[in-house]
Amino acid sequence: QVQLAESGGGLAQPGGSLRLSCTLSGRAISGRTVDDYQIGWFRQAPGKEREGVSCLPRHDGGRLYADSVKGRFETSKDKAKNSVYLQMNDLIPEDTAVYYCATRCSVGGISLYSGADIWGKGTLVTVSS
């Protein structure tokens, strides 16, 4: 069973940075890597709907970002580590949320799927002074 696991969340001050990691694992991957999946980062703040933050299409497709994070967040991948990252800079309190990675993307009206709909359990990011 393929699994995704996020890490790297925590407390940051406004203007600070955090890097989230999303690692793919499981017996079923059988030679497949993160390069074979669309990997999206999503976030959900208390009382708000889930929001697609970024998209890293498979096979080095063009990255997509929500307007709310464009210029501040960057997603990347390390195929050797089977991991995808979300570098978050210039954090603001409105970035406070639980962040999830998934084998799907939904950003700016564009949705991409990988066949298998897999989600991590999430990691909490809190931006506060």
Rosetta blueprint (number, residue, H / E / L):
1 Q L
2 V L
3 Q E
4 L E
5 A E
6 E E
7 S E
8 G L
9 G L
10 G E
11 L E
12 A E
13 Q L
14 P L
15 G L
16 G L
17 S L
18 L E
19 R E
20 L E
21 S E
22 C E
23 T E
24 L E
25 S E
26 G L
27 R H
28 A H
29 I H
30 S L
31 G L
32 R L
33 T L
34 V H
35 D H
36 D H
37 Y L
38 Q L
39 I E
40 G E
41 W E
42 F E
43 R E
44 Q E
45 A L
46 P L
47 G L
48 K L
49 E L
50 R L
51 E E
52 G E
53 V E
54 S E
55 C E
56 L E
57 P L
58 R L
59 H L
60 D L
61 G L
62 G L
63 R L
64 L E
65 Y E
66 A L
67 D L
68 S L
69 V L
70 K L
71 G L
72 R L
73 F E
74 E E
75 T E
76 S E
77 K E
78 D E
79 K H
80 A H
81 K H
82 N L
83 S E
84 V E
85 Y E
86 L E
87 Q E
88 M E
89 N L
90 D L
91 L L
92 I L
93 P H
94 E H
95 D H
96 T L
97 A E
98 V E
99 Y E
100 Y E
101 C E
102 A E
103 T L
104 R E
105 C E
106 S E
107 V E
108 G L
109 G L
110 I E
111 S E
112 L E
113 Y E
114 S L
115 G L
116 A L
117 D L
118 I L
119 W E
120 G L
121 K L
122 G L
123 T E
124 L E
125 V E
126 T E
127 V E
128 S L
129 S L
